[in-house]
């Protein structure tokens, strides 16, 4: 331990005298188990040398040692005896001192209480206790307004899918960056890397992560963040290798198993995904109900053919008020997957009632969009229009306007509500970050479907190709396939639909799910037009099996049954 470096992180002069009080704080910050405080006093020609073994956490003196010397010439001899006594008794004495299992992070702040709050916040965030973690980050900033890493942590929370508040997140990160001259090189690298990552500046973040991990390869949380960056950008196998490195460093790192599970879902390896989920829940049971993990786990079960178990997982959320809405939405997605649109609508209406009592405009808008999707599937254009209008209105209260705005606008364009789609495009296009491939991909998705609605097929296809290259999602894949279909380029449409249908894990449990299902009917029609009746029958059979208990009057179901009968 370099005392000068610790003092610098504490905002103190590097040559400051270390008193017992200051020594205790240094020990707590550096996870040092005990403090030895010594002194010498003189009475006439006699010198008394003392040493106290102090518990840094409580300040209690565990043991005291004294040695006396008559005259200056014998002080060193007395010091040798005192040192020997301390060393001989030290091992036994240390057992009386509390040993912490959670070392404090080595980051810059003048406040020990702020450091402890920040450390506890980071730990709770990794456990999925997001609200409690955020409260502690704010408390750390209140204790030390110049605590750069606490500002960055709060900025990361604001950017996350938990809060979806990038404007607030940017303000916190900018505050952290304004304070980096007070921090260590390592802290500066962490802040800059996380900021680039949260802004969606993928190339910059990738380079910064690799640079950081070359210098600090044992930083498990940063390696998890890098692995998630790889996973989100289609580099699933690389992500899994990074997560495995994390587990070699920290075998009980539950979120690394969650990352492995999500990456395996992206690869279509559902048994491996479920095995990883099981390991994560064994380590941290609360992950099963944290954030979106419950829904992701449930639909991994669905993709693995375990629908009944998924329904149980979702239903368990209904028992508690803080998870009930999430359970209702997950069950609605499961209903829609099986064509039970009426049941899904009821659940979503209940979900909307709960959300309207909370301050969650993004969730409200997403439920309106889901209700519009329900209405579309039932052929109810009037209700579809009403819910899309409500989602557009909610967009004004949402900070994450570009990505979700593009999803709303795209739904409007596909429904033929081009005025609303163009209105959304005019709002979000100037807001898009040119360095974010995700945001630009969504903007081009919306622009492409607006062009397609205007029968500008070539322009639409070019824009949608660009969208899928920048940010390939189930939405971009289906939109490109649909554009090929509308343009009469059936072979290209077949290839694009096949690509989308292979992306089961990327399609289920969010907005493109129903397009993924309906694509089977369209693809079957294309196979039939090419004379491949066997592929057409097989493709329709899959849809009809999934929808065996569906609402009988769904237009797509009626058409699929008719087409299947003609192919027999």
C-alpha positions in Angstrom: 0.0 0.0 0.0 1.4 3.4 -1.0 0.2 5.9 1.7 0.9 8.9 -0.6 -1.5 7.5 -3.2 -4.2 6.8 -0.7 -3.9 10.3 0.7 -4.3 11.7 -2.8 -7.5 9.8 -3.4 -8.7 11.2 -0.1 -8.0 14.7 -1.3 -5.3 15.3 1.3 -1.7 16.5 1.0 0.6 13.6 0.2 3.0 14.5 3.1 0.3 14.9 5.7 1.1 13.4 9.1 -0.8 10.2 9.7 -2.6 10.5 13.0 -4.5 7.5 14.6 -7.8 9.0 13.3 -6.4 9.4 9.8 -4.8 6.0 10.0 -8.1 4.3 10.9 -9.7 5.8 7.7 -6.7 4.7 5.6 -7.1 1.1 7.0 -10.8 1.1 6.2 -10.3 2.3 2.7 -7.5 -0.2 1.9 -9.0 -3.1 3.8 -6.1 -3.2 6.3 -7.1 -5.4 9.2 -5.4 -3.5 12.0 -3.7 -0.2 12.9 -0.7 0.1 15.1 -0.4 3.5 16.8 2.8 4.2 18.7 4.0 7.0 20.9 6.9 8.0 23.1 6.8 10.1 26.3 9.6 11.3 28.6 9.6 11.8 32.3 13.0 13.1 33.5 15.5 10.6 32.0 13.0 7.8 31.6 11.2 7.2 28.3 8.0 5.2 27.9 7.4 3.6 24.5 3.8 2.4 23.8 2.0 0.7 20.9 -1.7 0.1 20.6 -3.3 -2.4 18.3 -6.5 -0.8 17.1 -9.5 -2.2 15.2 -9.9 0.4 12.4 -13.7 -0.2 12.1 -14.6 0.4 15.8 -11.6 2.3 17.0 -11.3 -0.1 20.0 -7.9 -0.9 21.3 -7.5 -4.6 21.1 -4.1 -4.8 22.9 -1.6 -2.3 24.3 2.1 -2.7 24.7 4.6 -0.7 26.8 8.4 -0.7 27.1 10.6 1.6 29.2 14.0 3.0 28.6 16.3 4.9 31.0 18.2 7.4 29.0 18.3 8.2 25.3 21.1 5.6 24.6 18.7 2.7 25.3 15.6 3.9 23.3 16.5 1.8 20.3 16.9 -1.3 22.5 13.5 -0.7 24.1 12.0 -0.2 20.6 13.4 -3.5 19.5 11.9 -5.3 22.5 8.5 -3.5 21.9 8.5 -4.5 18.2 9.3 -8.1 19.1 6.4 -8.2 21.6 4.0 -6.7 19.1 5.0 -9.2 16.4 4.8 -12.2 18.7 1.3 -11.3 19.9 0.0 -9.9 16.6 -1.3 -13.2 15.1 -3.4 -14.0 18.1 -4.6 -10.4 18.5 -5.8 -10.1 14.9 -8.4 -12.8 15.6 -10.1 -10.3 17.9 -10.5 -7.7 15.0 -13.4 -7.8 12.6 -12.3 -8.8 9.1 -14.4 -7.3 6.3 -15.3 -9.5 3.3 -16.1 -6.6 1.1 -13.0 -4.4 0.5 -13.8 -0.8 -0.4 -13.0 0.3 -4.0 -9.9 2.4 -4.5 -11.5 5.5 -5.9 -11.1 9.2 -5.2 -13.3 10.8 -2.6 -12.6 12.9 0.6 -15.6 11.2 2.4 -15.3 7.7 3.9 -19.1 7.6 4.2 -19.5 8.5 0.5 -17.0 5.7 -0.4 -19.0 3.2 1.6 -22.3 4.3 0.1 -20.8 4.1 -3.4 -19.4 0.6 -2.7 -22.7 -0.6 -1.4 -24.6 0.9 -4.3 -22.3 -0.8 -6.9 -22.8 -4.1 -5.1 -26.6 -3.7 -5.0 -26.7 -2.8 -8.7 -24.9 -6.0 -9.6 -27.5 -7.9 -7.5 -30.4 -6.3 -9.5 -31.5 -4.1 -6.6 -31.6 -1.1 -8.8 -33.7 1.3 -6.7 -31.7 0.8 -3.5 -28.5 1.1 -5.5 -29.6 4.4 -7.0 -30.5 5.8 -3.6 -27.0 5.0 -2.4 -25.3 6.7 -5.4 -27.3 9.8 -4.7 -26.4 9.6 -1.0 -22.7 9.3 -1.9 -23.0 12.5 -4.1 -24.7 14.3 -1.2 -21.9 13.3 1.1 -19.3 14.4 -1.5 -20.6 16.5 -4.4 -17.1 16.2 -6.1 -17.1 12.4 -6.1 -16.6 11.7 -9.8 -17.1 7.9 -9.8 -20.4 8.3 -7.9 -21.6 10.8 -10.6 -20.6 8.3 -13.3 -22.4 5.5 -11.5 -25.6 7.5 -11.3 -25.2 8.5 -14.9 -24.9 4.8 -15.9 -28.1 4.1 -13.9 -29.9 6.9 -15.7 -28.8 5.5 -19.1 -29.9 2.0 -18.2 -33.1 0.3 -19.3 -34.2 0.6 -15.7 -34.6 4.4 -15.9 -34.3 5.3 -19.6 -33.3 8.8 -18.7 -30.3 9.6 -21.0 -30.6 13.4 -20.5 -30.1 13.0 -16.8 -27.4 10.4 -17.4 -25.5 12.7 -19.7 -25.6 15.5 -17.1 -24.1 13.1 -14.5 -21.4 11.9 -16.8 -20.5 15.4 -17.8 -20.2 16.3 -14.1 -17.9 13.3 -13.6 -15.7 14.3 -16.5 -15.4 17.8 -15.2 -13.9 16.2 -12.0 -11.4 13.8 -13.6 -8.4 15.9 -13.0 -8.9 15.1 -9.3 -9.0 11.3 -10.0 -6.6 8.6 -10.8 -5.8 7.5 -14.3 -7.8 4.3 -13.8 -10.9 6.2 -12.7 -10.6 8.5 -15.7 -10.4 5.5 -18.0 -13.5 3.9 -16.4 -15.6 7.0 -16.7 -14.7 7.7 -20.3 -15.2 4.0 -21.3 -18.6 3.7 -19.6 -19.8 7.0 -21.0 -18.9 6.0 -24.6 -20.6 2.6 -24.0 -23.8 4.1 -22.5 -24.1 6.6 -25.4 -24.0 3.8 -27.9 -20.7 4.9 -29.4 -19.8 1.3 -30.1 -16.5 1.6 -31.9 -15.1 4.1 -29.4 -16.3 2.0 -26.4 -14.8 -1.2 -27.9 -11.4 0.4 -28.2 -11.6 2.0 -24.8 -12.6 -1.3 -23.1 -9.7 -3.2 -24.8 -7.2 -0.5 -23.8 -8.5 -0.6 -20.2 -8.6 -4.4 -19.9 -5.0 -4.6 -21.1 -3.9 -2.5 -18.1 -6.4 -3.9 -15.6 -7.3 -7.5 -16.8 -8.7 -8.5 -13.4 -11.5 -5.9 -13.2 -14.5 -8.2 -13.4 -17.3 -5.6 -13.5 -15.6 -3.8 -16.5 -15.1 -7.1 -18.3 -18.8 -7.9 -17.8 -19.6 -4.5 -19.3 -17.3 -5.3 -22.3 -18.9 -8.7 -22.8 -22.3 -7.1 -22.8 -21.1 -4.7 -25.5 -20.0 -7.6 -27.6 -23.2 -9.5 -27.1 -25.4 -6.6 -28.0 -23.5 -6.1 -31.3 -23.9 -9.7 -32.5 -20.5 -11.0 -31.2 -22.1 -13.7 -29.1 -19.3 -16.2 -29.0 -16.7 -13.5 -28.1 -19.0 -12.3 -25.4 -19.3 -15.8 -23.9 -15.5 -16.1 -23.7 -15.3 -12.8 -21.9 -18.0 -13.9 -19.4 -16.1 -17.1 -18.8 -12.9 -15.0 -18.0 -15.0 -13.1 -15.5 -16.0 -16.4 -13.8 -12.4 -17.5 -13.6 -11.8 -14.3 -11.7 -15.0 -14.4 -9.6 -16.8 -17.8 -9.7 -19.9 -16.5 -8.0 -20.5 -13.5 -10.3 -24.2 -14.1 -11.0 -24.6 -11.5 -13.8 -21.8 -13.2 -15.8 -24.0 -16.3 -15.9 -27.0 -14.1 -17.0 -24.8 -12.7 -19.8 -23.8 -16.2 -20.9 -27.5 -17.2 -20.9 -28.5 -14.2 -23.0 -25.6 -14.8 -25.5 -26.6 -18.4 -25.9 -30.2 -17.3 -26.5 -28.9 -15.2 -29.4 -27.1 -18.2 -30.8 -30.3 -20.3 -30.5 -28.6 -22.6 -27.9 -31.5 -22.7 -25.4 -30.4 -25.7 -23.2 -27.1 -23.9 -22.6 -29.0 -20.6 -21.9 -31.3 -22.3 -19.4 -28.3 -24.0 -17.7 -26.6 -20.6 -17.2 -29.8 -19.0 -15.9 -30.2 -21.8 -13.4 -26.6 -21.2 -12.1 -27.3 -17.5 -11.8 -30.5 -18.0 -9.8 -28.7 -20.5 -7.6 -26.1 -17.8 -6.7 -28.5 -14.9 -6.5 -32.2 -16.0 -6.4 -33.5 -12.4 -6.6 -32.2 -12.2 -10.2 -35.3 -14.2 -11.2 -37.5 -11.2 -10.6 -35.1 -8.4 -11.4 -35.6 -6.1 -14.3 -36.4 -7.9 -17.6 -34.6 -11.1 -16.6 -37.8 -12.9 -15.6 -39.3 -12.3 -19.1 -36.0 -13.2 -20.9 -35.7 -16.4 -18.8 -39.4 -17.3 -19.4 -39.1 -16.9 -23.2 -35.9 -19.0 -23.2 -38.2 -21.7 -21.7 -40.8 -21.0 -24.4 -38.1 -21.3 -27.2 -37.1 -24.6 -25.6 -40.6 -25.9 -25.7 -41.4 -25.5 -22.0 -44.3 -23.1 -22.3 -46.1 -24.4 -19.1 -43.1 -23.7 -17.0 -42.7 -20.2 -18.5 -46.3 -19.5 -17.6 -45.6 -20.5 -14.0 -42.6 -18.2 -13.9 -44.6 -15.3 -15.1 -47.6 -16.0 -12.9 -45.5 -16.0 -9.7 -44.9 -12.2 -10.3 -48.6 -11.5 -9.9 -48.5 -12.1 -6.2 -46.5 -9.0 -5.4 -47.5 -5.4 -6.1 -44.0 -4.4 -7.2 -43.8 -7.2 -9.8 -47.5 -7.6 -10.8 -47.3 -5.2 -13.8 -44.2 -7.0 -15.2 -46.0 -10.4 -14.8 -49.1 -9.1 -16.6 -47.0 -7.9 -19.5 -45.1 -11.1 -19.7 -48.3 -13.2 -19.7 -49.7 -10.9 -22.4 -46.7 -11.7 -24.6 -47.2 -15.4 -24.0 -50.8 -15.0 -24.9 -49.9 -13.3 -28.1 -47.3 -15.9 -28.9 -50.2 -18.5 -28.9 -52.7 -16.2 -30.7 -54.8 -15.5 -27.6 -55.3 -11.8 -28.4 -58.4 -11.3 -26.3 -56.7 -12.5 -23.2 -53.6 -10.5 -24.0 -55.7 -7.3 -24.4 -57.3 -7.8 -21.0 -53.9 -8.3 -19.3 -52.4 -5.2 -21.1 -55.4 -3.0 -20.1 -54.8 -4.0 -16.4 -51.1 -3.3 -16.9 -51.9 0.1 -18.2 -54.0 0.9 -15.2 -51.1 0.1 -12.9 -48.6 2.1 -14.9 -50.8 5.2 -15.0 -50.5 5.4 -11.3 -46.7 5.5 -11.6 -44.2 7.9 -13.2 -43.3 5.6 -16.1 -44.2 7.3 -19.5 -42.0 4.9 -21.5 -43.7 1.8 -20.1 -47.1 3.5 -20.7 -46.2 4.2 -24.3 -44.9 0.7 -24.8 -48.2 -0.8 -23.5 -50.1 1.4 -25.9 -47.9 0.2 -28.7 -48.6 -3.4 -27.7 -52.3 -2.7 -27.6 -52.0 -1.3 -31.1 -50.3 -4.6 -32.1 -53.2 -6.5 -30.6 -55.7 -4.4 -32.5 -53.8 -4.9 -35.7 -53.8 -8.6 -35.3 -57.6 -8.6 -34.8 -58.1 -6.3 -37.8 -59.4 -3.4 -35.7 -57.9 -0.4 -37.4 -59.8 2.2 -35.4 -58.5 0.9 -32.1 -55.0 0.4 -33.5 -55.0 4.1 -34.6 -56.2 5.2 -31.1 -53.4 3.4 -29.3 -50.8 4.6 -31.7 -51.9 8.2 -31.2 -51.7 7.7 -27.5 -48.2 6.3 -27.8 -47.2 9.3 -30.0 -48.5 11.7 -27.3 -46.6 9.9 -24.6 -43.4 10.3 -26.7 -43.2 13.9 -25.7 -42.6 12.8 -22.0 -39.9 10.2 -22.9 -36.2 11.0 -22.8 -35.3 8.0 -25.0 -37.1 9.5 -28.0 -35.0 8.2 -30.9 -35.2 4.4 -30.4 -38.7 4.1 -29.1 -40.0 7.0 -31.3 -38.8 5.0 -34.3 -40.7 2.0 -33.2 -43.9 4.0 -32.8 -43.4 5.8 -36.1 -42.6 2.5 -37.8 -45.8 1.0 -36.6 -47.7 4.0 -37.9 -46.0 3.8 -41.3 -46.8 0.1 -41.6 -50.5 0.7 -40.6 -50.8 3.4 -43.3 -50.9 6.3 -40.8 -48.2 8.2 -42.7 -48.9 11.7 -41.3 -48.2 10.4 -37.8 -45.1 8.5 -39.0 -43.7 11.6 -40.7 -44.5 13.7 -37.6 -42.4 11.2 -35.4 -39.6 11.2 -38.0 -39.4 15.0 -38.0 -39.1 14.9 -34.2 -36.5 12.2 -33.7 -34.2 12.6 -36.7 -32.5 15.8 -35.5 -32.1 14.2 -32.0 -30.3 11.1 -33.3 -26.6 10.7 -32.3 -24.6 10.2 -35.5 -22.0 8.2 -33.6 -24.6 5.7 -32.2 -25.2 2.9 -34.7 -28.3 1.9 -32.7 -30.0 5.3 -33.0 -29.0 5.7 -36.7 -30.3 2.2 -37.4 -33.7 3.0 -35.9 -33.9 6.3 -37.8 -33.2 4.6 -41.1 -35.8 1.9 -40.2 -38.5 4.5 -39.8 -37.4 6.4 -42.9 -37.4 3.1 -44.9 -40.9 2.2 -44.0 -42.1 5.7 -44.6 -40.6 5.5 -48.1 -42.2 2.1 -48.6 -45.6 3.5 -47.6 -45.1 6.1 -50.4 -44.3 3.2 -52.8 -40.7 4.4 -53.2 -39.6 0.8 -53.1 -35.9 1.1 -54.2 -35.3 3.9 -51.7 -37.0 1.9 -49.0 -35.0 -1.2 -49.6 -31.7 0.8 -49.5 -32.6 2.5 -46.3 -33.7 -0.7 -44.7 -30.5 -2.5 -45.8 -28.6 0.3 -44.2 -30.7 0.0 -41.0 -30.0 -3.8 -40.8 -26.3 -3.2 -41.3 -26.1 -0.5 -38.6 -28.3 -2.2 -36.0 -29.6 -5.6 -36.9 -32.7 -6.5 -34.9 -35.8 -8.6 -35.5 -37.5 -5.3 -36.5 -34.9 -4.4 -39.1 -34.8 -8.0 -40.5 -38.6 -8.2 -40.9 -38.9 -4.7 -42.3 -36.3 -5.5 -45.0 -38.1 -8.8 -45.8 -41.4 -6.9 -46.0 -39.9 -4.3 -48.4 -38.6 -7.0 -50.7 -42.1 -8.6 -50.6 -43.8 -5.3 -51.5 -41.3 -4.7 -54.3 -42.1 -8.1 -55.8 -38.5 -9.4 -55.1 -39.7 -12.7 -53.8 -36.4 -14.6 -53.7 -34.8 -11.8 -51.7 -37.9 -11.7 -49.5 -37.7 -15.5 -48.8 -34.0 -15.2 -47.8 -34.8 -12.2 -45.5 -37.8 -13.9 -43.9 -35.7 -17.1 -43.3 -33.0 -15.0 -41.6 -35.6 -13.4 -39.3 -37.3 -16.7 -38.4 -33.9 -18.1 -37.4 -33.6 -15.3 -34.8 -36.1 -16.8 -32.4 -34.3 -15.5 -29.3 -34.0 -12.0 -30.7 -37.7 -11.8 -31.7 -39.7 -13.1 -28.8 -41.0 -11.1 -25.8 -40.8 -7.7 -27.3 -42.5 -5.6 -30.1 -41.5 -7.6 -33.2 -42.8 -10.9 -31.8 -46.1 -10.8 -33.7 -44.4 -9.8 -37.0 -42.1 -12.9 -36.5 -45.2 -15.1 -36.2 -47.1 -13.6 -39.1 -44.0 -13.8 -41.2 -44.6 -17.6 -41.4 -47.8 -17.1 -43.3 -46.1 -14.6 -45.7 -43.2 -16.9 -46.2 -45.5 -19.9 -46.8 -47.2 -17.9 -49.6 -43.8 -17.1 -51.1 -42.8 -20.8 -51.0 -46.1 -21.7 -52.6 -45.6 -19.1 -55.4 -42.3 -20.8 -56.2 -43.9 -24.2 -56.3 -42.4 -25.5 -53.1 -45.5 -26.8 -51.5 -43.8 -28.9 -48.9 -41.9 -26.0 -47.4 -45.2 -24.0 -47.6 -47.1 -26.7 -45.7 -44.3 -27.1 -43.0 -44.1 -23.3 -42.4 -47.9 -23.0 -42.0 -48.0 -26.1 -39.8 -45.6 -24.5 -37.4 -47.8 -21.4 -37.1 -51.0 -23.4 -36.8 -49.5 -25.6 -34.1 -48.5 -22.5 -32.1 -51.9 -21.1 -32.6 -53.9 -24.2 -32.0 -55.8 -22.5 -29.1 -55.8 -19.1 -30.7 -58.8 -16.8 -31.0 -60.7 -18.4 -33.9 -61.5 -15.1 -35.7 -58.0 -13.8 -36.2 -57.6 -12.8 -39.9 -54.1 -14.3 -40.2 -55.3 -17.5 -38.6 -58.3 -17.8 -40.9 -56.1 -17.1 -43.9 -53.4 -19.6 -42.8 -56.0 -22.4 -42.3 -57.4 -21.8 -45.7 -54.0 -21.8 -47.3 -53.0 -24.9 -45.5 -56.2 -26.7 -46.6 -55.5 -25.9 -50.2 -52.0 -27.3 -49.9 -53.2 -30.6 -48.6 
